[in-house]
Amino acid sequence: MAEFRKVMYDRYVSSFTGKSTPPESALGSYLAWCRHRYLPLIGDLDRHGRILDLGCGTGDMLEFLHRVGFTNLEGIDRSNEQVQVATGRGLPAVAADAMAYLAERSKCYAAIVAIDVLEHFTKDELVDLVSLVHGALADGGLFVIQTVNGSGLFPGPNAYGDFTHMTILAPGSLEQLLTIGGFRDFTFTESGPVPKDLRGRVRVLGWSVIKTVASVARRIETGKTQAIWTENLICRCRKA
C-alpha cells in the first residue's frame, strides 16, 4: 500500500505548485507581509541565534529571515523537490524527517519556526512533534507557528484544499496542545492583510469591517467573542 505523504511530497513541486524560485514581485510582496506579521514576533531575538525553519518548503521564510539579518539558519523539509528549489536559491536547507531530525538535537535552537506545517500531522504525531520541538529549543526559546485556523471565517478552502492536511486546529485547541508540550506565554495574531501599500491599507480597512460584522453575529448567536478570524492563525509561544 502506498504511503500517501511520500507519494504527494515526492512530487509536490512538479505536480502541484508548478514553480521553483518565486518571481521577484511576488517575493517582495511576501517579504513585506512578513515584516508586518513576523518581525514583531521575532525581532528581539539575537541575530546570531540558531533558528530552524521546520518544513521550510522552497525557502521563502528562510529568505525572509536572512534578509532581516539572521545569520545562523537551517531549514528542513520532507519534500526533496522543495529542498532542491531552496538550495538552488542558495538557502541552507536539507531533506529530512522532522521527527528524526529533532530527536537528534537537544537545547540548541533559539527559535523554531513552523509555517503551514502542523496541519500535515495527525493528532498523535502532533503530541510527539511538540515534545520534540520543546526538547530541541534552548531554555526560553521561541516556537513560532502558522497553521490553518479551523475557527476562521472561511476555513473550508484552506482546510480541505490540500490532500496532505490531517489536523485542523483553532487558537484554543492549539494552546491546549502547546501547553501540554511545555510551552507558555502565548501570543495569537491573524494572518490577514497588512498596510504595506495603498491596496493593503484598503484591504485592512475592509477586513476590519467584515470582522466586526462576524463578531456581532457570533455574539448574538453564542454570547461569545472571537479575535482571530483569518483562514490561518499565527502563534508565538516560549519554552517554559
BAMAR-514968 format. One line per 4 residues: number of its first residue (from 1); for each residue x, y, z of N, C-alpha, C. Coordinates in Angstrom, 3 decimals. Layout:
# residues N
NUM = X Y Z X Y Z X Y Z; ...
This chain:
# residues 240
1 = 0.838 -1.189 0.000 0.000 0.000 0.000 0.879 1.248 0.000; 0.577 2.195 -0.861 1.375 3.422 -0.946 1.147 4.287 0.293; 2.198 4.893 0.810 2.108 5.833 1.924 1.845 7.207 1.311; 0.659 7.771 1.606 0.191 8.917 0.826 1.118 10.122 0.919
5 = 1.744 10.337 2.086 2.605 11.509 2.205 3.844 11.390 1.320; 4.403 10.194 1.221 5.554 10.014 0.340 5.161 10.264 -1.116; 4.018 9.709 -1.507 3.551 9.893 -2.885 3.356 11.372 -3.191; 2.733 12.106 -2.281 2.423 13.520 -2.527 3.670 14.389 -2.450
9 = 4.487 14.197 -1.411 5.633 15.087 -1.209 6.738 14.865 -2.228; 6.867 13.644 -2.718 7.914 13.378 -3.704 7.703 14.193 -4.980; 6.460 14.591 -5.253 6.161 15.316 -6.493 5.420 16.621 -6.217; 5.663 17.213 -5.049 4.874 18.367 -4.619 5.060 19.566 -5.544
13 = 6.284 19.826 -5.937 6.547 20.966 -6.803 6.113 20.680 -8.227; 6.554 19.573 -8.779 6.289 19.275 -10.185 4.811 19.026 -10.461; 4.063 18.532 -9.471 2.664 18.204 -9.706 1.690 19.276 -9.242; 2.065 20.075 -8.207 1.066 20.954 -7.601 1.436 22.432 -7.627
17 = 2.603 22.780 -7.116 2.916 24.202 -7.035 3.348 24.766 -8.381; 3.993 23.946 -9.200 4.346 24.385 -10.539 5.289 25.562 -10.584; 6.131 25.713 -9.573 7.055 26.843 -9.572 8.354 26.434 -8.916; 9.376 27.186 -9.189 10.640 26.994 -8.488 10.885 28.258 -7.665
21 = 11.821 29.085 -8.068 12.036 30.342 -7.370 10.902 31.305 -7.701; 10.271 31.942 -6.697 9.164 32.849 -6.999 9.661 34.088 -7.726; 8.823 34.701 -8.574 9.225 35.953 -9.222 9.493 37.020 -8.177; 10.361 37.961 -8.515 10.785 38.968 -7.546 9.610 39.785 -7.025
25 = 8.617 40.053 -7.870 7.472 40.838 -7.418 6.690 40.100 -6.336; 6.457 38.795 -6.543 5.730 38.002 -5.554 6.553 37.852 -4.279; 7.854 37.637 -4.428 8.716 37.502 -3.260 8.749 38.804 -2.474; 8.835 39.931 -3.170 8.858 41.223 -2.486 7.595 41.470 -1.692
29 = 6.452 41.100 -2.258 5.182 41.259 -1.550 5.139 40.371 -0.314; 5.632 39.138 -0.451 5.652 38.217 0.684 6.584 38.728 1.787; 7.748 39.209 1.411 8.699 39.701 2.401 8.143 40.910 3.146; 7.453 41.796 2.424 6.842 42.957 3.071 5.756 42.512 4.047
33 = 4.983 41.495 3.657 3.953 40.970 4.545 4.581 40.375 5.797; 5.677 39.633 5.627 6.369 39.019 6.775 6.907 40.061 7.734; 7.364 41.180 7.206 7.867 42.246 8.084 6.767 42.737 9.026; 5.546 42.787 8.540 4.430 43.221 9.378 3.992 42.125 10.338
37 = 3.956 40.878 9.873 3.380 39.809 10.665 4.381 39.083 11.563; 5.599 38.861 11.072 6.544 38.012 11.802 7.652 38.779 12.519; 8.090 39.878 11.931 9.193 40.592 12.572 8.848 41.051 13.988; 7.611 41.523 14.272 7.293 41.882 15.661 7.377 40.705 16.633
41 = 7.263 39.484 16.120 7.287 38.302 16.986 8.696 37.791 17.257; 9.624 38.092 16.350 10.979 37.541 16.481 12.047 38.632 16.497; 11.627 39.882 16.420 12.596 40.974 16.291 13.546 41.120 17.453; 13.164 40.606 18.635 14.036 40.742 19.803 15.050 39.605 19.917
45 = 15.038 38.661 18.977 15.994 37.561 19.014 17.390 38.028 18.601; 18.400 37.398 19.175 19.778 37.622 18.760 19.924 37.223 17.291; 20.451 38.132 16.471 20.562 37.862 15.041 21.532 36.714 14.741; 22.346 36.313 15.722 23.264 35.191 15.529 22.746 33.906 16.186
49 = 21.560 33.975 16.773 20.979 32.790 17.395 20.608 31.752 16.340; 20.663 30.511 16.719 20.385 29.416 15.794 18.872 29.247 15.620; 18.413 29.274 14.376 16.988 29.188 14.074 16.747 28.059 13.079; 15.747 27.226 13.368 15.352 26.145 12.484 14.008 26.476 11.853
53 = 13.944 26.392 10.521 12.684 26.505 9.796 12.191 25.086 9.522; 11.196 24.675 10.274 10.670 23.307 10.218 9.632 23.235 9.093; 9.907 22.406 8.090 9.028 22.375 6.930 9.248 23.597 6.059; 10.484 23.817 5.664 10.879 25.081 5.018 10.359 25.227 3.599
57 = 9.867 24.145 2.994 9.379 24.246 1.623 10.454 24.726 0.674; 10.089 25.658 -0.195 11.048 26.162 -1.180 11.901 27.311 -0.646; 11.711 27.684 0.633 12.657 28.583 1.275 12.245 30.027 1.458; 10.970 30.351 1.269 10.579 31.760 1.381 10.812 32.321 2.784
61 = 10.485 31.554 3.826 10.711 32.052 5.189 12.197 32.148 5.498; 12.995 31.205 5.033 14.444 31.311 5.195 14.965 32.582 4.528; 14.434 32.885 3.360 14.833 34.101 2.654 14.487 35.345 3.474; 13.299 35.362 4.045 12.908 36.493 4.885 13.829 36.640 6.087
65 = 14.078 35.533 6.788 14.933 35.587 7.976 16.334 36.063 7.622; 16.837 35.609 6.498 18.155 36.059 6.045 18.162 37.558 5.771; 17.126 38.050 5.109 17.093 39.464 4.713 16.919 40.417 5.881; 16.354 39.919 6.998 16.235 40.800 8.163 17.395 40.596 9.132
69 = 18.423 39.875 8.715 19.669 39.871 9.462 20.020 38.640 10.249; 19.199 37.593 10.206 19.553 36.376 10.942 20.598 35.587 10.155; 21.627 35.143 10.859 22.797 34.583 10.183 23.020 33.096 10.423; 22.302 32.518 11.381 22.542 31.122 11.750 21.262 30.323 11.504
73 = 20.994 30.045 10.226 19.728 29.460 9.819 19.910 28.051 9.287; 18.875 27.240 9.454 18.812 25.948 8.788 17.347 25.595 8.555; 17.095 24.932 7.451 15.742 24.526 7.133 15.691 23.052 6.780; 14.579 22.418 7.109 14.392 21.020 6.721 13.005 20.863 6.112
77 = 12.890 19.900 5.217 11.593 19.586 4.640 11.633 18.141 4.163; 10.485 17.489 4.219 10.412 16.097 3.770 10.439 15.989 2.248; 10.037 17.058 1.558 9.953 17.040 0.105 11.302 17.349 -0.530; 11.910 16.365 -1.172 13.185 16.591 -1.848 13.073 17.657 -2.923
81 = 11.958 17.660 -3.643 11.787 18.653 -4.699 11.823 20.069 -4.136; 11.147 20.292 -3.032 11.134 21.640 -2.463 12.503 22.026 -1.905; 13.175 21.082 -1.298 14.523 21.363 -0.785 15.475 21.710 -1.929; 15.348 21.036 -3.059 16.194 21.345 -4.203 15.971 22.769 -4.695
85 = 14.720 23.220 -4.656 14.442 24.605 -5.019 15.114 25.552 -4.022; 14.974 25.252 -2.730 15.556 26.116 -1.693 17.079 26.194 -1.810; 17.720 25.051 -1.982 19.183 25.073 -2.084 19.621 25.744 -3.380; 18.804 25.632 -4.426 19.101 26.331 -5.663 19.057 27.841 -5.514
89 = 18.351 28.310 -4.505 18.301 29.739 -4.190 19.428 30.145 -3.242; 20.293 29.189 -2.905 21.398 29.475 -2.007 21.018 29.451 -0.542; 19.918 28.788 -0.202 19.433 28.769 1.172 19.818 27.453 1.861; 20.043 27.499 3.178 20.558 26.331 3.918 19.457 25.345 4.279
93 = 19.103 24.479 3.342 18.027 23.520 3.569 18.504 22.114 3.277; 17.921 21.149 4.011 18.224 19.739 3.774 16.921 18.952 3.813; 16.893 17.834 3.101 15.740 16.938 3.140 15.858 16.046 4.372; 14.840 16.058 5.210 14.893 15.273 6.445 13.492 15.082 6.998
97 = 13.318 14.014 7.762 12.087 13.777 8.506 12.127 14.617 9.778; 11.071 15.374 10.022 11.065 16.310 11.145 11.281 15.608 12.482; 10.597 14.500 12.707 10.692 13.807 13.990 12.119 13.322 14.250; 12.697 12.663 13.257 14.041 12.120 13.431 15.067 13.241 13.598
101 = 14.898 14.303 12.846 15.850 15.420 12.902 15.831 16.084 14.277; 14.635 16.348 14.788 14.524 16.993 16.093 15.012 16.091 17.219; 14.780 14.792 17.083 15.162 13.855 18.136 16.666 13.826 18.363; 17.438 14.220 17.348 18.898 14.192 17.451 19.481 15.510 17.951
105 = 18.607 16.454 18.306 19.080 17.780 18.716 18.466 18.157 20.051; 19.294 18.644 20.964 18.836 18.967 22.308 19.263 20.379 22.701; 18.287 21.213 23.024 18.512 22.562 23.559 19.488 23.379 22.723; 19.332 23.333 21.408 20.313 24.011 20.563 19.753 25.165 19.736
109 = 18.438 25.395 19.762 17.850 26.437 18.927 17.299 27.580 19.772; 17.559 28.787 19.332 16.947 29.959 19.962 15.490 30.081 19.543; 15.179 29.585 18.340 13.805 29.628 17.856 13.597 28.533 16.819; 12.384 28.017 16.777 11.955 27.095 15.726 10.695 27.678 15.108
113 = 10.694 27.754 13.786 9.571 28.319 13.041 8.902 27.199 12.258; 7.574 27.136 12.318 6.831 26.106 11.587 5.674 26.781 10.858; 5.877 27.089 9.582 4.892 27.797 8.783 4.134 26.793 7.918; 2.838 26.700 8.133 1.977 25.775 7.369 2.487 24.337 7.482
117 = 2.733 23.913 8.714 3.314 22.592 8.975 2.398 21.713 9.818; 1.874 22.226 10.917 1.177 21.381 11.884 -0.019 20.663 11.272; -0.667 21.291 10.295 -1.851 20.672 9.695 -1.540 19.401 8.917; -0.255 19.123 8.688 0.148 17.940 7.924 0.395 16.714 8.807
121 = 0.095 16.827 10.118 0.323 15.726 11.051 -0.990 15.291 11.697; -1.040 14.028 12.121 -2.177 13.555 12.903 -2.066 14.101 14.329; -3.129 13.949 15.107 -3.096 14.417 16.491 -2.026 13.691 17.303; -1.927 12.384 17.139 -0.902 11.633 17.861 0.488 12.119 17.487
125 = 0.697 12.349 16.196 2.001 12.829 15.745 2.289 14.229 16.284; 1.274 15.072 16.377 1.481 16.441 16.871 1.941 16.446 18.325; 1.392 15.557 19.132 1.847 15.471 20.526 3.339 15.149 20.567; 3.778 14.202 19.751 5.195 13.853 19.696 6.024 15.003 19.123
129 = 5.517 15.630 18.062 6.262 16.715 17.415 6.497 17.878 18.363; 5.458 18.287 19.079 5.591 19.413 20.005 6.588 19.075 21.112; 6.564 17.842 21.594 7.527 17.418 22.611 8.961 17.492 22.081; 9.153 17.077 20.840 10.482 17.117 20.232 10.949 18.550 19.992
133 = 10.034 19.425 19.575 10.374 20.842 19.418 10.813 21.418 20.763; 10.058 21.096 21.804 10.410 21.572 23.152 11.814 21.119 23.532; 12.147 19.873 23.255 13.469 19.364 23.606 14.591 19.987 22.799; 14.297 20.378 21.552 15.335 20.945 20.689 15.579 22.427 20.949
137 = 14.639 23.099 21.613 14.797 24.519 21.909 15.647 24.733 23.154; 16.452 25.770 23.124 17.144 26.194 24.338 16.123 26.705 25.333; 16.499 26.772 26.603 15.585 27.287 27.616 15.141 28.693 27.245; 13.838 28.917 27.283 13.296 30.218 26.909 13.165 30.427 25.410
141 = 13.465 29.395 24.604 13.410 29.524 23.159 11.999 29.724 22.638; 11.892 30.322 21.459 10.604 30.645 20.865 10.164 29.572 19.868; 8.883 29.314 19.854 8.248 28.469 18.846 7.212 29.344 18.143; 7.398 29.554 16.839 6.515 30.420 16.062 5.817 29.570 15.009
145 = 4.494 29.656 14.974 3.671 28.747 14.180 2.702 29.543 13.315; 2.519 29.081 12.091 1.338 29.460 11.320 0.653 28.176 10.895; -0.659 28.119 11.094 -1.400 26.928 10.706 -2.825 27.305 10.331; -3.526 26.383 9.709 -4.911 26.620 9.306 -5.770 26.921 10.531
149 = -6.608 27.931 10.436 -7.479 28.325 11.534 -8.864 27.709 11.346; -9.139 26.660 12.113 -10.421 25.986 11.996 -11.600 26.849 12.394; -11.373 27.937 13.132 -12.447 28.846 13.520 -12.435 30.118 12.685; -11.723 30.093 11.560 -11.703 31.249 10.674 -13.045 31.452 10.009
153 = -13.203 32.611 9.375 -14.470 32.940 8.744 -14.762 32.024 7.552; -13.719 31.676 6.797 -13.869 30.770 5.654 -12.800 29.685 5.722; -12.916 28.738 6.647 -11.851 27.750 6.843 -11.797 26.658 5.781; -12.925 26.396 5.112 -13.019 25.237 4.241 -11.975 25.138 3.147
157 = -11.828 26.174 2.282 -10.876 26.057 1.170 -9.454 25.760 1.623; -9.030 26.364 2.729 -7.675 26.145 3.213 -7.553 24.810 3.938; -8.567 24.466 4.700 -8.514 23.220 5.473 -8.541 21.991 4.576; -9.356 22.050 3.531 -9.567 20.856 2.713 -9.004 20.973 1.301
161 = -8.336 22.070 1.013 -7.796 22.273 -0.325 -6.487 21.560 -0.592; -5.902 20.962 0.430 -4.650 20.228 0.289 -4.871 18.812 0.826; -4.645 17.822 -0.013 -4.886 16.425 0.354 -4.028 15.981 1.535; -2.901 16.653 1.765 -1.987 16.239 2.833 -2.361 16.811 4.198
165 = -3.413 17.627 4.279 -3.827 18.169 5.570 -4.492 17.082 6.407; -4.079 16.993 7.661 -4.554 15.932 8.554 -5.331 16.463 9.758; -4.844 17.521 10.397 -5.440 18.033 11.628 -5.617 19.540 11.531; -6.827 20.009 11.763 -7.123 21.431 11.714 -7.354 21.922 13.147
169 = -6.635 22.961 13.524 -6.671 23.485 14.885 -7.312 24.870 14.900; -7.651 25.324 16.084 -8.103 26.682 16.337 -7.243 27.225 17.482; -7.311 28.520 17.778 -6.457 29.033 18.861 -6.578 28.251 20.160; -7.803 27.874 20.548 -7.972 27.148 21.808 -7.338 25.781 21.798
173 = -7.564 25.012 20.742 -7.002 23.658 20.687 -5.491 23.691 20.490; -4.990 24.687 19.749 -3.537 24.816 19.599 -2.886 25.153 20.937; -3.509 26.025 21.702 -2.956 26.357 23.018 -2.976 25.141 23.941; -4.017 24.329 23.859 -4.057 23.090 24.653 -2.877 22.194 24.299
177 = -2.670 21.985 23.002 -1.584 21.123 22.535 -0.229 21.634 23.018; -0.009 22.940 22.879 1.285 23.511 23.238 1.489 23.546 24.747; 0.415 23.736 25.492 0.531 23.763 26.956 0.975 22.413 27.493; 0.366 21.341 26.994 0.785 20.029 27.484 2.196 19.688 27.004
181 = 2.658 20.392 25.956 4.019 20.184 25.476 5.058 21.015 26.194; 4.629 21.837 27.171 5.578 22.592 27.975 5.809 24.023 27.537; 4.874 24.611 26.787 5.029 25.991 26.311 4.110 26.936 27.069; 4.546 28.214 27.140 3.807 29.248 27.859 3.907 30.564 27.076
185 = 3.340 31.611 27.632 3.449 32.972 27.087 2.945 33.036 25.647; 1.675 32.742 25.449 1.104 32.651 24.103 0.711 34.015 23.560; 1.042 34.223 22.299 0.562 35.378 21.547 -0.063 34.865 20.266; -1.341 35.188 20.050 -2.036 34.791 18.831 -2.322 36.027 17.992
189 = -2.043 35.934 16.699 -2.331 37.035 15.789 -2.944 36.484 14.512; -3.545 37.371 13.736 -4.128 36.992 12.460 -3.075 36.972 11.363; -3.440 36.348 10.256 -2.539 36.263 9.109 -3.067 37.063 7.920; -3.976 37.981 8.188 -4.662 38.688 7.114 -3.867 39.805 6.482
193 = -4.548 40.699 5.758 -3.874 41.772 5.021 -3.130 42.725 5.946; -2.069 43.331 5.404 -1.274 44.303 6.151 -1.161 45.581 5.317; -0.939 46.729 5.962 -0.911 48.012 5.249 0.434 48.304 4.594; 0.893 47.395 3.715 2.200 47.579 3.094 2.162 48.522 1.895
197 = 0.974 48.827 1.385 0.807 49.775 0.286 -0.647 50.230 0.304; -1.050 51.036 -0.693 -2.418 51.557 -0.713 -3.436 50.427 -0.783; -3.192 49.454 -1.651 -4.117 48.326 -1.751 -4.213 47.590 -0.426; -3.071 47.415 0.238 -3.071 46.741 1.531 -3.864 47.503 2.571
201 = -3.745 48.823 2.574 -4.490 49.625 3.544 -5.992 49.526 3.309; -6.401 49.490 2.032 -7.822 49.322 1.721 -8.307 47.950 2.195; -7.502 46.907 1.970 -7.882 45.562 2.402 -7.970 45.468 3.924; -7.048 46.129 4.622 -7.081 46.126 6.088 -8.375 46.760 6.584
205 = -8.758 47.872 5.980 -9.992 48.542 6.374 -11.203 47.656 6.094; -11.243 47.051 4.921 -12.356 46.176 4.582 -12.445 44.977 5.501; -11.283 44.394 5.814 -11.264 43.236 6.704 -11.731 43.607 8.100; -11.404 44.798 8.556 -11.849 45.255 9.871 -13.372 45.330 9.933
209 = -13.990 45.807 8.851 -15.456 45.874 8.804 -16.058 44.473 8.814; -15.492 43.573 8.011 -16.007 42.204 7.938 -15.897 41.519 9.302; -14.774 41.695 9.983 -14.589 41.076 11.306 -15.613 41.603 12.314; -15.897 42.889 12.230 -16.864 43.472 13.155 -18.238 42.837 12.976
213 = -18.642 42.680 11.714 -19.937 42.055 11.428 -19.949 40.614 11.917; -18.863 39.863 11.643 -18.788 38.470 12.071 -18.820 38.361 13.599; -18.132 39.258 14.272 -18.082 39.222 15.738 -19.451 39.507 16.346; -20.175 40.458 15.744 -21.519 40.757 16.236 -22.422 39.544 16.053
217 = -22.334 38.903 14.876 -23.166 37.723 14.618 -22.863 36.612 15.612; -21.577 36.382 15.903 -21.225 35.312 16.847 -21.685 35.659 18.261; -21.571 36.928 18.617 -22.005 37.342 19.953 -23.515 37.152 20.109; -24.260 37.464 19.055 -25.708 37.280 19.113 -26.063 35.804 19.234
221 = -25.384 34.961 18.440 -25.711 33.527 18.451 -25.299 32.841 19.733; -24.072 33.083 20.196 -23.494 32.279 21.278 -23.189 33.059 22.546; -23.179 34.393 22.460 -22.761 35.187 23.607 -21.260 35.209 23.791; -20.520 34.677 22.810 -19.069 34.594 22.898 -18.405 35.585 21.941
225 = -17.125 35.835 22.198 -16.347 36.699 21.327 -15.229 35.890 20.673; -14.632 36.478 19.652 -13.557 35.806 18.919 -12.644 36.864 18.326; -11.321 36.635 18.404 -10.360 37.622 17.921 -9.739 37.248 16.583; -9.550 35.952 16.323 -8.811 35.506 15.143 -9.798 34.930 14.127
229 = -9.997 35.665 13.024 -10.971 35.262 12.014 -10.328 34.849 10.692; -9.050 35.087 10.499 -8.404 34.805 9.220 -8.302 33.305 8.968; -8.074 32.918 7.706 -8.040 31.496 7.364 -6.839 30.786 7.974; -5.776 31.510 8.264 -4.641 30.980 9.028 -4.519 31.749 10.333
233 = -3.929 31.121 11.329 -3.613 31.809 12.574 -2.111 31.740 12.803; -1.595 32.725 13.501 -0.180 32.781 13.856 -0.075 32.745 15.381; 0.839 31.943 15.871 1.036 31.811 17.309 2.519 31.888 17.637; 2.841 32.650 18.666 4.189 32.630 19.233 4.087 32.195 20.679
237 = 4.936 31.275 21.080 4.977 30.839 22.462 6.437 30.591 22.853; 6.649 30.358 24.137 8.007 30.235 24.649 8.155 28.959 25.461; 9.289 28.298 25.306 9.584 27.135 26.127 9.679 27.568 27.583; 8.899 26.910 28.429 8.863 27.298 29.838 10.225 27.083 30.485
